[in-house]
Amino acid sequence: MEIDTYANDPSRWGASLANLSELMIACLDARRAQSVVEVGAYAGDLTGVLLDWASGSGATVWAIDPSPQPKLIRLDEERSDLELVRDTSLEALKSIPIPDAAIIDGDHNYYTVSEELRLIGERAPGADVPLLMFHDVCWPHGRRDDYFAPAQIPVDYRQPMARDGGGLVPGEPGTRPGGLPYPRAAATEGGARNGVLTAVEDFVAGREGLRLAVVPAFFGFGVVWHRDAPWADAVAEVIGPWDRNPVLERLEANRVFHVAAAHAQLVRASRSEALLRRLLESSAFSLAERLSRLRKRAGVAPEQSAVSKDAVRRALSE
């Protein structure tokens, strides 16, 4: 199948779970899934991958998103094997059929993920729990909440959010100017009831027989299954070698460091450009330019180059 993992990722952050589609599809095949629910379908990048897979396996795909983008809406109109549910996950998971597998990649915070898992677990207890797959179980959302609509999160579960305009940087538990822009992220990383991975771990700890694997790549791919399920060994064979692999951990740490560093450099360059453009419009700078030329002609500062708007324009063009 052909996958454009950057279709909605122009900055090349690797934000789409489609980057991990080979592993995800292998898990679905190991489960022999005939129905899959995708929570947080957005523009349908991953949905398209799932539909390509479903066309060969005869499976049905359910996509849950309260605000589907045009591409996803077109997929729903074109494909009979896709069921689009335009509702929040916490409403949709109460009524749609329990699937063989569920992919959770919606609102990246402890409360939402915990509630999604509670709804699934109550309807499919014990070894009947679906194969569960998650995105963003590593940095930055593994241990830090992010809220699509903060007002929808109960106050008792809502972490204080950053208010200083800073962004997220690997290794920084708070925020920092120039960091990756997550304006509704928790102000501080870590602690109880904070982050996607924390929610998944608490779910696993509260139920017997569950296993959690974490693939530390592209912001983290998590897989949960029951050890007594008839397909458990097949899934373990697929995902086990990738679970918390130290080489992948180092690669991902290096990758997110450079993603954050490149963004910080872009922010600095943008601020410098904005400053230079304001200088071009400044009457004080026009006066300084004339004075600089006069001083040079008078021989007061012959060794200095005259300050000029042309020099600023050349710098901007470069």
Backbone torsions as a table, in degrees:
resi	resn	phi	psi	omega
1	MET	NA	146.0	178.7
2	GLU	-93.4	129.6	-175.1
3	ILE	-128.1	124.3	172.2
4	ASP	-100.0	91.2	-174.8
5	THR	-72.3	-10.7	-179.2
6	TYR	-111.6	18.3	-177.3
7	ALA	-57.8	-38.0	178.7
8	ASN	-120.7	32.0	-177.6
9	ASP	-138.4	66.2	-173.4
10	PRO	-62.4	-25.5	-179.7
11	SER	-84.4	-1.0	176.9
12	ARG	60.3	43.3	176.9
13	TRP	-77.6	-17.5	-173.5
14	GLY	76.1	37.9	-171.6
15	ALA	-79.6	-16.8	-175.1
16	SER	-87.6	138.3	174.5
17	LEU	-64.2	-17.4	177.1
18	ALA	-59.2	-21.5	175.8
19	ASN	-62.4	-20.7	-178.8
20	LEU	-110.3	22.0	-171.4
21	SER	-63.1	-34.3	-179.7
22	GLU	-60.3	-43.5	177.8
23	LEU	-68.6	-42.2	-178.9
24	MET	-61.8	-46.4	179.9
25	ILE	-64.6	-39.3	177.7
26	ALA	-61.2	-38.1	177.1
27	CYS	-66.4	-41.6	178.2
28	LEU	-63.1	-40.6	177.8
29	ASP	-65.6	-40.8	178.6
30	ALA	-63.0	-35.4	176.9
31	ARG	-76.3	-17.5	-172.8
32	ARG	55.5	46.7	-174.5
33	ALA	-69.1	138.3	174.8
34	GLN	-113.8	-3.2	175.8
35	SER	-151.2	136.0	-177.0
36	VAL	-134.8	134.4	173.5
37	VAL	-109.3	128.5	175.4
38	GLU	-109.2	115.3	178.1
39	VAL	-94.0	118.9	-179.2
40	GLY	90.4	58.0	-174.1
41	ALA	-78.9	-28.6	176.5
42	TYR	52.7	-106.0	-175.3
43	ALA	-94.5	-2.5	175.1
44	GLY	87.8	13.9	178.8
45	ASP	-59.2	-53.1	179.2
46	LEU	-71.9	-33.3	178.6
47	THR	-57.1	-41.3	177.7
48	GLY	-61.3	-39.5	176.9
49	VAL	-63.1	-45.1	-179.5
50	LEU	-63.3	-37.9	179.6
51	LEU	-68.9	-36.9	175.1
52	ASP	-60.7	-43.0	176.9
53	TRP	-65.4	-43.8	-177.0
54	ALA	-63.3	-30.8	-179.0
55	SER	-64.5	-23.8	178.3
56	GLY	-96.5	-16.8	-176.4
57	SER	-109.6	-10.3	-178.0
58	GLY	77.0	16.7	-176.9
59	ALA	-83.3	163.7	175.1
60	THR	-110.0	138.9	-179.2
61	VAL	-113.4	129.2	172.1
62	TRP	-107.7	128.5	177.8
63	ALA	-116.1	123.6	-178.9
64	ILE	-109.0	122.3	174.6
65	ASP	-163.1	125.7	-179.7
66	PRO	-72.8	-18.5	-178.8
67	SER	-133.4	67.0	-177.1
68	PRO	-65.7	142.1	179.2
69	GLN	-84.8	164.2	-174.4
70	PRO	-53.1	-39.9	-179.5
71	LYS	-61.3	-42.0	179.8
72	LEU	-67.7	-38.5	178.1
73	ILE	-63.0	-41.0	177.8
74	ARG	-64.0	-40.1	177.1
75	LEU	-59.2	-42.3	179.7
76	ASP	-62.9	-37.5	-180.0
77	GLU	-71.9	-29.8	-174.2
78	GLU	-91.3	-25.6	-171.0
79	ARG	-114.7	123.0	178.5
80	SER	-76.0	-17.9	179.9
81	ASP	-90.3	10.6	176.3
82	LEU	-115.6	131.3	173.3
83	GLU	-114.9	112.0	179.7
84	LEU	-94.6	125.3	179.6
85	VAL	-111.4	110.6	-177.5
86	ARG	-90.8	72.5	-178.4
87	ASP	-153.2	168.4	174.9
88	THR	-70.7	156.3	179.9
89	SER	-61.6	-36.3	-176.2
90	LEU	-70.0	-21.0	172.5
91	GLU	-89.4	-45.1	-175.3
92	ALA	-64.1	-39.1	-176.0
93	LEU	-70.7	-9.3	175.5
94	LYS	-77.7	-22.4	-168.7
95	SER	-125.8	-27.9	-177.4
96	ILE	-70.9	157.6	178.9
97	PRO	-60.0	144.0	175.6
98	ILE	-66.4	123.7	-175.3
99	PRO	-86.0	170.3	170.7
100	ASP	-71.8	-30.5	-179.2
101	ALA	-144.7	146.6	178.2
102	ALA	-130.5	132.4	178.1
103	ILE	-110.5	116.2	-174.2
104	ILE	-107.4	111.2	-177.8
105	ASP	-149.6	47.5	-177.2
106	GLY	-101.5	-118.8	-179.2
107	ASP	-77.4	122.6	-168.3
108	HIS	-91.0	69.7	177.2
109	ASN	-146.0	161.3	-173.2
110	TYR	-58.7	-47.7	-175.5
111	TYR	-61.5	-50.3	-176.0
112	THR	-63.4	-47.2	-179.6
113	VAL	-64.2	-41.2	178.4
114	SER	-61.3	-41.7	179.7
115	GLU	-69.2	-39.3	175.9
116	GLU	-58.5	-44.7	-179.5
117	LEU	-70.0	-36.0	177.2
118	ARG	-62.3	-45.0	-179.7
119	LEU	-62.6	-42.5	178.3
120	ILE	-67.2	-45.6	-177.2
121	GLY	-64.1	-35.3	179.3
122	GLU	-68.7	-33.7	-178.7
123	ARG	-88.2	-16.4	-179.9
124	ALA	-139.3	77.0	-175.8
125	PRO	-76.7	165.3	174.3
126	GLY	57.3	-138.1	-176.9
127	ALA	-72.9	-5.0	177.6
128	ASP	-81.8	-5.5	-178.9
129	VAL	-59.6	138.3	179.1
130	PRO	-64.2	163.6	165.3
131	LEU	-63.7	124.5	-176.0
132	LEU	-111.3	130.1	178.2
133	MET	-128.7	143.7	-172.9
134	PHE	-134.8	148.0	168.4
135	HIS	-106.7	162.5	173.2
136	ASP	63.5	42.6	174.4
137	VAL	-93.5	0.6	173.2
138	CYS	-113.8	-166.0	-178.2
139	TRP	-62.0	139.8	7.5
140	PRO	-97.2	-10.2	-170.7
141	HIS	-98.9	-1.5	178.4
142	GLY	-60.0	-41.0	-178.2
143	ARG	-123.5	19.6	-179.7
144	ARG	-144.7	122.6	178.6
145	ASP	-64.5	151.2	168.6
146	ASP	-140.1	138.5	-171.5
147	TYR	-120.5	123.1	173.7
148	PHE	-71.0	-42.3	178.6
149	ALA	-137.3	89.4	-174.3
150	PRO	-54.2	-33.4	-177.2
151	ALA	-65.3	-19.5	180.0
152	GLN	-83.3	-8.0	180.0
153	ILE	-95.0	127.6	177.7
154	PRO	-53.9	142.9	-175.7
155	VAL	-56.3	-38.6	-177.7
156	ASP	-65.0	-21.3	-179.2
157	TYR	-103.5	-7.2	-173.8
158	ARG	-88.3	120.6	177.0
159	GLN	-73.5	148.9	171.3
160	PRO	-57.0	137.2	-177.6
161	MET	-100.6	153.6	179.8
162	ALA	-63.6	137.3	-178.5
163	ARG	-122.9	1.5	-173.7
164	ASP	-95.9	4.7	-179.8
165	GLY	78.9	5.5	179.7
166	GLY	-79.9	174.2	-180.0
167	GLY	-125.9	-175.1	-174.4
168	LEU	-97.7	136.9	-179.1
169	VAL	-134.6	132.8	178.7
170	PRO	-55.5	134.7	179.9
171	GLY	85.9	-7.7	178.8
172	GLU	-105.4	110.7	-177.3
173	PRO	-69.3	-21.5	177.0
174	GLY	-97.9	-135.4	175.8
175	THR	-128.2	164.0	-177.5
176	ARG	-146.9	138.6	176.1
177	PRO	-54.9	134.6	-179.8
178	GLY	88.0	-2.1	178.4
179	GLY	-74.0	174.2	-179.0
180	LEU	-61.4	132.9	-171.4
181	PRO	-80.3	104.2	170.5
182	TYR	-125.7	85.1	-169.4
183	PRO	-67.6	-15.9	179.7
184	ARG	-114.9	26.6	178.2
185	ALA	-83.9	157.2	174.7
186	ALA	-60.9	144.5	-177.5
187	ALA	-66.2	-28.0	-175.2
188	THR	-132.2	139.6	177.6
189	GLU	-84.9	143.4	172.5
190	GLY	93.5	174.0	-179.5
191	GLY	94.3	175.7	-177.1
192	ALA	-67.4	147.0	174.6
193	ARG	50.7	47.8	-178.2
194	ASN	-140.3	109.5	173.6
195	GLY	105.7	158.9	-177.0
196	VAL	-66.8	-49.4	-177.8
197	LEU	-61.8	-38.4	178.1
198	THR	-60.0	-41.4	178.4
199	ALA	-64.6	-42.8	-179.7
200	VAL	-66.1	-43.4	179.3
201	GLU	-61.7	-41.7	179.3
202	ASP	-65.5	-37.0	176.7
203	PHE	-63.1	-46.8	-179.2
204	VAL	-64.3	-41.8	-178.7
205	ALA	-66.4	-27.5	-177.2
206	GLY	-87.0	0.5	-178.5
207	ARG	-137.4	136.5	-177.5
208	GLU	-76.4	145.1	170.3
209	GLY	87.7	1.3	-178.1
210	LEU	-90.6	146.0	174.5
211	ARG	-122.5	139.9	177.4
212	LEU	-116.5	128.5	172.0
213	ALA	-117.7	142.7	-179.9
214	VAL	-125.7	120.7	175.7
215	VAL	-99.5	109.5	-173.3
216	PRO	-81.9	72.4	179.0
217	ALA	-147.5	144.1	178.4
218	PHE	49.3	53.6	177.8
219	PHE	73.3	5.4	169.5
220	GLY	100.1	126.6	178.0
221	PHE	-118.7	118.5	-179.6
222	GLY	-108.4	145.1	178.4
223	VAL	-134.6	131.2	177.7
224	VAL	-126.6	135.4	176.0
225	TRP	-151.7	163.0	179.7
226	HIS	-90.7	133.1	-176.4
227	ARG	-64.5	-22.2	-178.0
228	ASP	-93.1	-0.6	177.7
229	ALA	-65.8	144.4	-177.7
230	PRO	-62.3	-19.1	-179.0
231	TRP	-104.2	7.6	-173.6
232	ALA	-60.3	-44.4	-177.4
233	ASP	-64.7	-35.5	-179.9
234	ALA	-66.1	-41.1	177.3
235	VAL	-66.9	-43.1	179.6
236	ALA	-60.3	-36.9	179.4
237	GLU	-65.1	-36.2	179.5
238	VAL	-71.8	-49.5	-166.3
239	ILE	-96.8	-21.7	-175.7
240	GLY	-53.7	-47.2	-178.3
241	PRO	-63.1	-20.1	-178.9
242	TRP	-92.2	-12.4	-171.9
243	ASP	-65.1	113.7	177.8
244	ARG	51.7	37.9	179.5
245	ASN	-62.5	124.4	-174.5
246	PRO	-65.1	-31.0	177.4
247	VAL	-67.3	-44.4	176.7
248	LEU	-62.1	-38.9	179.6
249	GLU	-59.4	-42.9	179.1
250	ARG	-68.7	-40.6	177.8
251	LEU	-60.9	-43.5	-179.0
252	GLU	-68.4	-40.3	176.9
253	ALA	-60.0	-41.2	177.8
254	ASN	-66.0	-42.1	-177.4
255	ARG	-63.7	-48.6	-176.9
256	VAL	-69.1	-30.6	175.0
257	PHE	-60.5	-45.4	-177.7
258	HIS	-73.8	-32.4	173.7
259	VAL	-60.7	-47.1	-179.7
260	ALA	-67.1	-40.9	-179.4
261	ALA	-65.3	-41.4	178.4
262	ALA	-64.1	-39.1	178.8
263	HIS	-66.2	-42.2	179.2
264	ALA	-61.3	-39.9	178.1
265	GLN	-64.4	-40.4	178.1
266	LEU	-63.4	-40.5	178.6
267	VAL	-63.0	-44.9	179.3
268	ARG	-61.8	-42.5	179.5
269	ALA	-64.3	-39.8	179.4
270	SER	-64.9	-40.3	179.2
271	ARG	-67.1	-39.3	177.9
272	SER	-64.4	-41.8	179.0
273	GLU	-62.7	-43.3	179.7
274	ALA	-62.2	-39.4	179.2
275	LEU	-64.5	-44.5	180.0
276	LEU	-63.6	-38.9	179.2
277	ARG	-67.0	-35.0	175.8
278	ARG	-67.4	-35.4	178.2
279	LEU	-62.6	-38.9	179.9
280	LEU	-61.9	-29.3	-178.5
281	GLU	-92.8	-0.4	-173.1
282	SER	-86.7	128.9	175.9
283	SER	-68.0	-32.3	178.5
284	ALA	-64.9	-37.8	178.2
285	PHE	-68.4	-37.7	176.7
286	SER	-59.6	-42.2	178.2
287	LEU	-64.9	-42.0	179.1
288	ALA	-62.9	-36.4	178.9
289	GLU	-64.1	-43.6	179.4
290	ARG	-65.5	-42.5	179.7
291	LEU	-63.7	-38.5	179.3
292	SER	-62.8	-41.2	179.5
293	ARG	-67.1	-40.3	179.4
294	LEU	-64.3	-42.7	-180.0
295	ARG	-63.5	-38.0	179.9
296	LYS	-69.3	-41.5	179.6
297	ARG	-65.2	-34.4	-178.5
298	ALA	-80.7	-5.5	179.7
299	GLY	78.7	12.6	179.7
300	VAL	-70.2	-39.6	179.6
301	ALA	-138.1	64.2	-174.3
302	PRO	-65.8	-24.4	-175.9
303	GLU	-80.1	-11.5	-177.8
304	GLN	-94.4	143.2	174.1
305	SER	-77.2	142.8	178.9
306	ALA	-67.9	137.4	174.1
307	VAL	-72.1	131.9	-177.1
308	SER	-143.2	151.3	174.8
309	LYS	-68.4	-28.9	177.9
310	ASP	-62.7	-40.0	178.3
311	ALA	-63.4	-38.9	178.7
312	VAL	-65.8	-42.5	179.0
313	ARG	-63.3	-37.0	177.1
314	ARG	-65.1	-41.6	178.7
315	ALA	-62.4	-41.5	178.6
316	LEU	-65.2	-40.5	-178.9
317	SER	-66.8	-30.4	179.4
318	GLU	-76.9	NA	NA
